[in-house]
Amino acid sequence: GAGVDTADYSGAASGVTADMLYTIANTGEATGDLMMFVENLTGSAFGDDLRGTNGTNEIDGGAGDDLIRGRGGDDVLIGGAGDDTLRGDAGADTFVFTSGADVVTDFTDNVDALQFDAALLGGGTAQDFVDTYADDSTGTVVIDLGGTGSLTLWGIGNAQDIVDDLVFV
């Protein structure tokens, strides 16, 4: 309807597949849900498969090991707790890291953004953050935050490339 609508499965008793574009693929408590005028999606506390539309979406995986796909539009993809795999597809997407061992499969330098908690800066700069936490020795950038988790960026081989893509809130 009018405004911004959210399909919320945070109370689901098990993981769901919630596809906002091809709803026939929906499973679990999302089975039968039509999402023609829904912009945002919130997953369950379990492992979910969450997929957006060709427009702009905010998709929050919640807890569990989730697969999150934005499709088109300038999406905000939030892995949440758990080890999540995030794919933005087309658009200038923002990947929000909270915890776990997350993987971004299609990060595009100077287009997409990586969002972290500002407390991680500790008064430093984005360059300090990269110098402290990012490792590219394997040819893939891994941001290792120790006990908080890690974020792996497939397709990005030089940690210095992401300095201008970092957002701290």
N, C-alpha and C positions, 0 to 999 in steps of 0.2 A: 504494500500500500504506500501511501504518502510517507515521506520521511525515510529514515534508515531502519531497516528491519533485520533482525537476527534470528536464525534458526539455532536454537540452543539445546544441545544434547548433554550438558554438564551433569544432569541427573540420571542419565541412562545407566542401566544395570550392567551393560557390557559395551564393548567397542562397536562403533557404527561405521558404515560407509555412507557418507553424505555427499552426493554429487549435485551441485546446484544447477548444472547445465543439463545433465542426462539423468534425471531422477529415477529412471527405471533401474539404475545400478545401485540404488540405495538399499542398505541392509540394516538389520537390527531395528532399533527404535526409529530409524529414519525411513523405514520401508513405507512406501505410499505417500511420503511427504512431497508436495509440489512446492518449488521454490522460485516461481517466476518473478516475483517482485521482492526477493530477499537479497540483501547486499552482503550480509555478514554471517559468519558461521562459527559456532563454538562447539568443540568436541567434548568427549566424555573423559572420565578419569582412567580410561583404558586405551588400548591401541586402536586408533581410528585411521580411516582413509578419508580425507577431507579434500574436496575439489571445488574450486570457485567457478565463476563465469568468465565471459570475455570482457566484462566490465571491471570496475574497481571493487575489490572486496577486502574485508579484514577477516582473516581466518585464524582462530586461536585453537590450537590443539588440546589445550588443557594438559592433564597428566597422561601418562602412558607413552608408549613408543609409537609416534604417529607418522603417517605419510601425508604431507600437505602440499597441494598443487594449486597455484593461483590462477593459472591460464592467462588470459589477456587482462589488460588494465594495469593500473598502478596499485598493486596489492600490498597489504601489510600482512605478513605471515609470521605468526607467533608460535614457536614450538611448544613452549611451556615446559613443565617437568617431563622427564623421560628423554630417550634418545630418538630424536626426530629427523626425518628427511624432508627437506623443503625444496620445492621447485617453483619458481615464480613464473616462468615462461615469458611471454611478451610483456612489455611495459617496464616502467621504472619502479621496481619493487623494493620494499623495505623488509629486511629479515631481522626479527627481534629475537635476541638471544636472552634466555633467562637461566637455564641450567641444563645439565645432561651432556651427552656427546652427540651434538647435532651435526648434520651435513647439509650444505647448500649445494645442489647439483648444477646450478646454472647461473652463478653470480656473474654479473657483467660490470666490470670496472668503469667508473665514471657515469654509470647509468643507475645501478642499484645502490642501496644503502644497507649498512649493518648497524643495528641499534643495540647499545649496551647500557647498563646502569651507570650513571655518572660517578658513583662511588668508586668504580674501578679505576678512574683517572687518578684519584688521590692527589688532586691539585696539579697534575701534569697535563701534557698535551696529547693529541691523537698520535703524534710521532712517538712520544714516550710510551704510549700504550702498545704500539706495534713493536717497538724495540724490546719491550719487556715480555710480551705474551705471544707474539707471532713467530712461527718457525716455518721456513720454506725450504729446509735442507733436503726434503724428499721430492721436491718439484711440485708439491701441492701445499698451499698455505693452511696451516693448522694454528688456530689461536687456542692456546692451552691456559686455562684459568685455574689450574690446580684443582683444589677440592670443589670448585664451582662447576667445572665441566670443560668442554672443548667445543670448538666450532671449526669444521673442515670445509674449505672452499674448493670444490672441484673446478678445474679449469683455470685457476689462478696460481701461477708459479712463483711470483715475486711478492713478498709481503709488503714492500714499499708501495706497490700499486694500490693498496686499499686505504692508505692514510687519509685521502680526501673523501673516502666513502663512509667514514665512521661518524656515527651520531651518538651522543651521550645525553641521556635524559634522567 
